Amino acid sequence: MNLPGLRGHNAALVLDLLRGAGGGGVGRLELAERTGLTPQAVSKIVARLRGEGLVAEAGRRASTGGKPQTLLRLVPGAGYAVGVQLERDALVAVLVDLTGVVIGERRAAVDFSDGVDSVVEVAVGAVSALVGTASAGVEAGAPRTGGCAHPFRPAERLPTALEGSAAAAGVLGVGLALPGPLDHASGVLHRVTGFPEWDGYPLREVLAERLGLPVAVDKDTNAAALGLALAGVAESFAYLHLGTGLGAGLVLGGGVYRGARTGAGEFGHQVVRMDGPLCECGARGCVEALCLAAVARGDLDEAARALGTAAGNLVALLDIDLVLLGGRTVGAAEELFVRGVGAVVAERARREGAGAAVGVRVAPGGERGVAEGAAQLVLAPLFGRASAAFPANRT
């Protein structure tokens, strides 16, 4: 039996329940009942978590005949995560506390055609500014009761100045979301459509070295889907993101489905018109090319129909009953896209004799949804809510 791993799993169960309880807190007996652990095991875990500054008392519950029960709560400011969304022309970065509440934000223009080094510099600057926000919060008396032990530790190297300030502020790591394809496990990019110079770039390794922090890299659609899944939107759904490109994030049975090579959800290069326009990927009639061309000429109705055709293919393939739409293009005309995509998907469902309607709606979270989901690449493993986001250099 892997006792250290079991101890970490049990602590994650407790932390997740405390996070869900909010500021009102929950007692040790209830934690034991809901986790299936013994009261003694819960007490030991709570003592350790309190020593790490992650848990504090939240008052007492009135007695029903016995000793009043001490309530416990998660300390939101005991740790932070940075989430970064990189699009081909813009960056959005957020600093969130342990409950996922955004307490800092940075935005910047980028241009993938300027080269990887230029984009990395912008990302490093945004993360550094947010680490400064976390540090300022701690200095101003943010609610931290102790030093939060890092659940993820970078590979051995000389500490950087940023690493020291990040550790002091309790910043646990950086989640980075950007257009695919990429290798989620190794943090290496593949060829971003239209930007072949990014192919093979070890982005996670470079950023971790520059920042002195653990870094998780995933596709923007997967990050958004992770955030939505953790928010309890649904057990299974497809998240379709239309911005400067088009992709999908898939949640099946409560978990993000990435595929064997992080290739699941390369939705934009689904061919829906054999004689269609040439796509930058080299094929003809990709739904991304059709949608972006329609948007460029101002025909959003046609863009919605093309997106709906591809969404209908995905619904039929996976037998899901919910499609969520996001991305800046959708955000600029939400009702039009919901109506247009929904109509095409519904008509296909009728033709195929589907017994239940497929829901089509805008994803909650707005324009920060991807960046907030990226932050969950760091936080979710702490609460036992996702497979490991970081590589095997964790300790």
C-alpha positions, 0 to 999 in steps of 0.5 A: 500500500502506498501510504504517502499517496493514501495520506495525500488522497485523504487530505485532498478529500478533506480539503475538497469538502471544506472548500465546498462548505464555504465560510460556514465550515463543517465539523470533524464528525461530518468530515469523517462521515462523508469521507468514510475515514475514522474520526481519528484519521480526520483529526490527524489530517486536520491538524496537519492542514492547520499547521500548513495554514490551509484550514482554520476554525469557523466557530462552533455549532450549537450542542444538541446534547453533547459537546459543541462541535468546532467547525472548520473552514478552508483558508482561501488566502492560504495559497494562490494559482495563476491562470493564463490564456494565450490566444494568437493575439491576446493574453488574459491572466488571472490570480485566484485563491484556493476557492477559485475567486479571482483577486487579480487580472492582467491583459496584454496584446500579443502576436504569435507571428512575432515569435515564441520568445516575444510571447514568452516575455509577455507571459512572464511579465503578466505572471510576475505582476500577479505574483506581486499582487499576491505578495501585496495581499499577504503583506497587507494582512490577507487571511493566511495563518501559516506557510502553505506547503507546496503540493507541487515542487519544481525540479531542482535548480537555483531559485530565482527572485520570482520563485522566492516572492512567489513562495512567500505569497503562497503561489502554487503554480501557473496553468497555461492554456493556449490553442492546440495541438500540443502535448499536455503531458510534456508541455511541448507544443505542436504546430499551431495552425498558421504558425509552424515555428511553434512546432516542438517548442518546450513551452512548459520547461521554458516558462518553469525555468523563467518563473521558478514555478511549476507550470501546467500546459493544456489546450484552451478548450480543455482548460475551460472544460475543466473549469466548467466540470469542476463548477458542476455544469454537467457530467458530460458535455462539449465546450466549443470555443470560437475566437481566433480559431475553433476547438472543443473541450470534451467532458465525459463522465465528469472528467476532461477527455484529452485522448492518448496524445492530448489530441481529442477536441481538435474540432476545428479541422473537421472537414464538413465541405469537401470542396470548401476553402483551403484551411491553413492546416492544408485541408479543404472545407474545415469547419474552422476555415468556414466559420472564420471566413463567414465571420470575416465577411460579417455573415454570423448567421452562416458562421453559426450554421457551419458551427452547428453542422459540426456540433451536430456531428459531435453530438451524434458521435458522442451521444451527449445532450449538452453543447456549451459555446464560448470564445470572443466571437460567440461572446459578441453575438451570444443569442445569434450563435445559440439560436443558429447552432441550436437550430441545426443541432435540433434539426439533425436530432429530429431527423435521427429520431433522438428522444431528448433535446440537445441543450445549446447555450453559452458557457458561464464564465464569460471572457475569463473562463479559459484563464480561470480554467487554466488556474484549475490545472494547478488547484484541481489536483490539490483537491483530488478533483483531476488527474495530475496536471504537472509532470513527474517532477512533483515530490 
